[in-house]
Amino acid sequence: MKTKFRLALTHLPVLALSSAFTLVSCSSIGVRGNDDNEPISVMITGVHHLGGNFNIGEFYIDDNYGSNVGRNGGGGSHFCCAALPRRWRPGLTATVSWSVNDWSNVVRSEIDVGNYKSLAFQDYIATVPIEKYDEVGDLYSHFFPNGKVRLVSSNFPITSSQHPIQRNDSSAAKLATNGVKAEEK
């Protein structure tokens, strides 16, 4: 598969190290020539609510790279960057693309020698509303089972009781946008 989603897993450590030292250029999310909405540069963070057998291999928010969201659920790594308007407005959206890796049926002996064929992948894409915020903060992409995603801007980390989406909220996926499975190329 030749898409921007599919990175060889053997390159992930190098990619993670290089992303720690390299700033990716910021692009404006939903800010398209409207002078009334001053864009603010924000970090992006991925969080998944998929369980321990899954990770998000990589994700993008309007072409801004978000990297790997580990099997522990993520939420601790921040990547530079995207831009959000200082004030939220109705109709604010972003395109999210992501790759879900399913580790539940891997053959450990194959993985140990660098053969990742038993690791299942599924790529998704969705145009997602950015949920209403009173004050612009980092942009969190929350991934849910069955190819669902939500985008929230928050100044509170996912460990805070004030973060808009709590890890143990079983109803959080009900408000998520359904992604479409990306076609293999």
C-alpha positions in Angstrom: 0.0 0.0 0.0 1.5 3.3 -1.0 -0.2 6.0 1.0 1.1 8.6 3.5 -0.4 6.4 6.2 1.8 3.4 5.8 5.2 3.8 7.3 7.4 0.8 7.8 7.3 -0.1 11.5 11.0 -0.4 11.5 11.3 3.3 10.8 9.1 4.5 13.6 12.0 4.9 16.2 13.9 7.0 13.7 10.8 9.0 12.9 10.0 9.6 16.5 13.6 10.7 17.2 13.6 13.0 14.2 10.2 14.5 15.0 11.5 15.5 18.4 14.1 17.7 16.8 12.2 18.9 13.7 9.4 21.4 13.7 6.8 20.8 11.1 5.4 23.9 9.4 2.1 25.1 10.8 -0.9 25.4 8.6 -4.2 27.0 9.4 -7.1 24.7 10.2 -10.4 26.1 9.2 -8.8 29.6 8.9 -9.3 30.5 5.3 -8.8 34.3 4.7 -11.1 35.5 7.5 -9.3 38.5 9.2 -11.8 38.4 12.1 -10.3 35.0 13.2 -6.7 35.5 14.3 -5.0 32.1 14.0 -3.1 30.8 17.0 -0.4 28.2 16.7 -1.3 25.1 18.8 0.3 21.7 19.4 -1.6 18.5 18.3 -2.0 15.4 20.4 -3.5 12.0 19.7 -5.4 9.9 22.2 -7.1 6.6 21.5 -9.9 4.8 23.3 -9.4 1.5 21.5 -7.8 -0.8 24.1 -4.4 -2.3 24.7 -4.4 -4.4 21.4 -4.4 -1.3 19.2 -2.4 1.8 18.4 -2.7 4.6 15.9 0.3 4.1 13.6 0.1 7.7 12.5 -2.4 10.5 12.0 -2.8 13.8 10.3 -5.0 16.8 10.9 -5.2 18.8 7.8 -1.8 17.5 6.7 -0.2 18.3 10.1 1.6 15.1 11.2 0.6 13.7 14.6 2.8 10.5 14.7 2.2 7.3 16.7 -0.4 7.0 19.5 0.9 4.0 21.5 -0.9 1.0 22.7 -1.3 2.7 26.2 -3.7 5.2 24.7 -1.4 8.2 24.1 -2.1 11.7 25.1 1.3 12.6 26.3 3.1 13.5 23.1 2.6 16.9 21.5 3.6 17.7 17.9 4.0 21.0 16.2 1.7 22.3 15.0 -1.6 23.5 13.6 -3.4 26.8 13.8 -6.8 27.4 15.2 -8.8 30.7 15.2 -8.6 32.5 18.5 -12.4 32.3 18.8 -14.4 29.2 17.8 -17.0 29.6 15.2 -19.7 27.3 13.8 -18.7 25.2 10.9 -15.0 24.9 12.0 -13.8 21.5 10.7 -10.6 19.7 9.9 -9.8 16.6 7.8 -8.4 13.8 10.0 -6.7 10.7 8.5 -5.3 7.9 10.6 -4.1 4.3 10.6 -5.2 1.8 13.2 -2.9 -1.1 14.0 -4.5 -4.2 15.5 -2.0 -6.3 17.5 -4.5 -8.8 18.7 -3.6 -11.6 16.2 0.1 -10.9 15.7 2.6 -13.8 15.5 5.2 -12.8 18.0 8.0 -14.9 16.5 7.4 -13.1 13.2 7.4 -9.7 14.8 10.6 -10.5 16.6 12.4 -11.0 13.3 10.9 -7.9 11.7 8.1 -9.5 9.8 4.9 -7.4 10.4 2.6 -9.2 8.0 0.4 -10.5 10.9 -0.2 -7.0 12.1 -3.5 -5.8 10.7 -3.9 -2.2 9.5 -7.0 -0.1 8.7 -6.8 3.4 7.4 -9.6 6.0 7.8 -10.3 9.6 6.8 -13.0 12.0 8.0 -14.0 15.6 7.9 -14.5 16.4 11.6 -16.1 19.3 13.4 -13.8 21.0 16.0 -15.9 21.1 19.1 -16.8 24.4 20.6 -14.1 26.0 22.8 -14.2 29.2 24.9 -10.4 29.6 24.9 -8.1 28.1 22.2 -5.8 25.4 23.5 -3.9 22.4 22.1 -5.8 20.3 19.5 -6.6 16.8 20.7 -7.7 14.1 18.3 -9.6 11.4 20.2 -9.9 8.1 18.3 -12.7 5.6 19.1 -13.5 2.0 17.9 -15.1 1.5 14.5 -13.3 4.3 12.8 -14.7 7.2 14.9 -12.9 10.5 15.9 -13.5 13.7 17.8 -11.5 17.0 17.8 -11.3 19.2 20.8 -9.2 22.2 21.7 -8.2 22.3 25.4 -5.7 23.8 27.7 -6.1 20.8 30.0 -4.2 17.5 29.5 -6.2 14.3 29.1 -5.4 13.4 32.7 -7.3 16.5 34.0 -10.9 16.3 35.1 -11.4 19.5 33.1 -10.4 17.9 29.8 -13.5 17.8 27.5 -13.2 14.0 26.9 -12.5 11.7 29.8 -10.8 8.3 29.3 -13.5 6.4 31.2 -16.5 8.1 29.6 -18.3 5.3 27.8 -20.6 7.7 26.0 -17.8 9.8 24.5 -17.9 7.9 21.2 -21.5 8.7 20.6 -20.6 12.2 19.6 -17.7 11.1 17.4 -17.6 11.5 13.6 -17.5 8.3 11.5 -14.5 7.9 9.3 -14.5 6.3 5.9 -12.1 3.4 5.3 -9.4 4.6 3.0 -9.0 2.6 -0.2 -5.8 0.6 -0.8 -3.7 2.1 -3.6 
